[in-house]
Amino acid sequence: MTFRSALAALLVLAASPAAARPVTPSPEVRSLREEIAALQVDRALALTPEQARALLPVLRQAAAQVQAFRARVESPDPALVAALTRARDELRAVGTVSEGTQAAIRDAGRAGMAAKRGEGPALRKQALAILTPAQLEALKSVRLGVGPGFRGGPDAGEGSPGAGPMRGGGRRLLMLGVLTSDAFLSLVEARAR
């Protein structure tokens, strides 16, 4: 697939009606899933009170970063909007996107990603340093999304029914969401007492 075709497909998808976008679960279902995942991770880690006290500030800082990241993602990047608008206009006018516009889209995307990375890797390193090797292994073995309230059966991993366990960056993002959730922070606070 050429860049132009991919860009045209992205523009069509972005302009499609809201009904074609994935349906999000109700707040009640989302809250229950968040609590189930938090309990799964809490039980797997079995933090000591000292570990919980050491981990709390790191998790709180990470949660603040996640919130800031979401705010940045939800607000439009002016450079990206301008480049995409130019690509749409070029496609309408001449049927192709110029190399200059393609470069502007790439540059805006790269700049946006660099700005959104933040201190995440340093916080992750701090959090991992607090855990024992056994806890790290237990964390790796947690199968998020398996259990009551999740799609798929007991042998399915995250995602669509029948999918295997999630690995790599997707799993790390899912785990970050759990570790910075209000449900998990409440459990860690209780262990810190």
C-alpha positions as CSV (number, residue, x, y, z in Angstrom):
1,M,0.0,0.0,0.0
2,T,1.4,3.4,-0.9
3,F,1.6,6.3,1.4
4,R,-1.1,8.1,-0.6
5,S,-3.4,5.2,-0.3
6,A,-2.8,4.8,3.4
7,L,-3.3,8.5,4.0
8,A,-6.5,8.5,2.0
9,A,-7.8,5.5,4.0
10,L,-6.9,7.3,7.3
11,L,-8.7,10.4,6.1
12,V,-11.8,8.4,5.2
13,L,-11.8,6.6,8.6
14,A,-11.4,9.9,10.4
15,A,-14.4,11.3,8.6
16,S,-16.6,8.3,9.1
17,P,-19.7,8.7,11.3
18,A,-19.4,8.1,15.1
19,A,-21.6,5.0,14.7
20,A,-18.8,3.3,12.9
21,R,-16.4,3.8,15.7
22,P,-15.9,1.2,18.5
23,V,-18.5,1.2,21.2
24,T,-17.2,1.9,24.6
25,P,-18.6,0.1,27.6
26,S,-20.8,1.8,30.1
27,P,-19.1,3.6,33.0
28,E,-20.4,0.8,35.4
29,V,-18.8,-1.9,33.3
30,R,-15.6,0.0,32.8
31,S,-15.4,0.6,36.6
32,L,-15.9,-3.1,37.4
33,R,-13.3,-4.1,34.8
34,E,-10.9,-1.6,36.3
35,E,-11.5,-2.9,39.8
36,I,-11.1,-6.6,38.7
37,A,-7.8,-5.8,37.0
38,A,-6.6,-3.9,40.0
39,L,-7.4,-6.8,42.3
40,Q,-5.7,-9.2,40.0
41,V,-2.5,-7.2,40.1
42,D,-2.7,-6.4,43.8
43,R,-3.1,-10.1,44.6
44,A,-0.2,-11.1,42.3
45,L,2.2,-8.5,43.8
46,A,1.2,-8.9,47.5
47,L,3.1,-5.8,48.3
48,T,4.6,-5.3,51.8
49,P,3.6,-2.1,53.7
50,E,7.1,-0.8,53.1
51,Q,6.9,-1.5,49.3
52,A,3.5,0.1,49.1
53,R,4.7,3.2,50.8
54,A,7.7,3.4,48.5
55,L,5.6,2.7,45.4
56,L,2.8,5.2,46.1
57,P,4.6,8.4,45.1
58,V,5.9,6.8,41.9
59,L,2.4,5.5,41.0
60,R,0.8,8.9,41.8
61,Q,3.4,10.7,39.6
62,A,2.7,8.2,36.8
63,A,-1.0,8.6,37.2
64,A,-0.6,12.4,36.9
65,Q,1.5,11.8,33.7
66,V,-1.1,9.5,32.3
67,Q,-3.8,12.2,32.9
68,A,-1.6,14.9,31.2
69,F,-0.9,12.5,28.3
70,R,-4.6,11.9,27.8
71,A,-5.3,15.7,27.8
72,R,-2.5,16.2,25.2
73,V,-3.9,13.4,23.0
74,E,-7.4,14.7,23.2
75,S,-6.4,18.2,22.3
76,P,-5.6,18.7,18.6
77,D,-1.9,19.3,17.6
78,P,-2.0,22.4,15.4
79,A,0.9,21.3,13.2
80,L,-0.7,17.9,12.6
81,V,-4.1,19.4,11.9
82,A,-2.6,21.9,9.5
83,A,-0.6,19.1,7.7
84,L,-3.7,16.8,7.5
85,T,-5.8,19.7,6.2
86,R,-3.2,20.4,3.5
87,A,-3.2,16.7,2.6
88,R,-6.9,16.6,2.3
89,D,-7.0,19.8,0.2
90,E,-4.2,18.4,-2.1
91,L,-6.1,15.2,-2.5
92,R,-9.2,17.0,-3.4
93,A,-7.5,19.3,-5.9
94,V,-5.0,17.1,-7.6
95,G,-5.5,13.6,-6.3
96,T,-2.1,13.2,-4.7
97,V,-0.3,14.4,-1.6
98,S,2.9,16.3,-2.1
99,E,6.2,15.1,-0.7
100,G,6.3,18.3,1.4
101,T,3.0,17.6,3.0
102,Q,4.0,14.0,3.6
103,A,7.1,15.2,5.4
104,A,5.0,17.7,7.4
105,I,2.7,14.9,8.5
106,R,5.7,12.7,9.5
107,D,7.4,15.6,11.3
108,A,4.2,16.5,13.2
109,G,3.7,12.9,14.2
110,R,7.3,12.5,15.4
111,A,7.2,15.8,17.4
112,G,3.9,14.8,19.0
113,M,5.2,11.4,20.1
114,A,8.4,12.9,21.5
115,A,6.5,15.4,23.5
116,K,4.1,12.7,24.8
117,R,6.8,10.3,26.1
118,G,7.6,12.3,29.2
119,E,9.2,10.7,32.2
120,G,7.5,7.3,31.8
121,P,10.7,5.2,31.4
122,A,12.3,6.7,34.5
123,L,9.1,6.1,36.6
124,R,8.9,2.5,35.3
125,K,12.5,1.9,36.3
126,Q,11.8,3.3,39.8
127,A,8.7,1.2,40.2
128,L,10.4,-2.0,39.0
129,A,13.3,-1.4,41.4
130,I,10.9,-1.6,44.4
131,L,9.6,-5.0,43.4
132,T,11.4,-8.3,44.1
133,P,12.3,-10.7,41.3
134,A,9.4,-13.0,42.4
135,Q,7.0,-10.0,42.3
136,L,8.2,-9.1,38.8
137,E,7.6,-12.7,37.6
138,A,4.1,-12.6,39.3
139,L,3.3,-9.4,37.5
140,K,4.3,-10.9,34.2
141,S,2.0,-13.9,34.8
142,V,-1.1,-11.8,35.5
143,R,-3.5,-12.3,32.7
144,L,-5.4,-9.0,32.5
145,G,-8.8,-9.2,31.0
146,V,-9.4,-12.8,31.9
147,G,-12.3,-13.3,34.3
148,P,-15.7,-12.0,35.0
149,G,-16.8,-9.0,32.9
150,F,-14.2,-9.4,30.2
151,R,-14.6,-10.6,26.6
152,G,-13.4,-14.1,25.8
153,G,-13.4,-17.2,27.9
154,P,-11.1,-18.3,30.6
155,D,-8.4,-19.3,28.1
156,A,-8.6,-16.1,26.1
157,G,-6.3,-13.1,26.8
158,E,-7.1,-9.5,26.4
159,G,-8.8,-8.2,23.3
160,S,-11.3,-10.1,21.1
161,P,-12.8,-13.4,22.0
162,G,-10.3,-16.3,21.5
163,A,-7.3,-14.0,21.4
164,G,-4.1,-15.1,23.1
165,P,-2.5,-13.2,26.0
166,M,-1.4,-9.7,25.1
167,R,2.4,-9.1,24.9
168,G,4.8,-6.3,24.4
169,G,3.9,-2.6,24.2
170,G,0.1,-3.3,24.3
171,R,0.4,-5.2,27.5
172,R,2.6,-2.5,29.0
173,L,0.1,0.1,28.2
174,L,-2.7,-2.0,29.6
175,M,-0.7,-2.6,32.8
176,L,0.1,1.1,33.0
177,G,-3.6,1.8,33.0
178,V,-4.2,-0.7,35.8
179,L,-1.2,0.5,37.9
180,T,-2.3,4.2,37.6
181,S,-6.0,3.5,38.1
182,D,-7.9,4.9,41.2
183,A,-8.8,1.3,42.0
184,F,-5.2,0.1,42.2
185,L,-4.0,3.2,44.0
186,S,-6.7,2.7,46.7
187,L,-5.5,-0.9,47.2
188,V,-1.8,0.2,47.5
189,E,-2.8,2.9,49.9
190,A,-4.6,0.3,52.1
191,R,-1.5,-1.9,52.0
192,A,0.7,1.1,53.0
193,R,-1.1,1.6,56.3
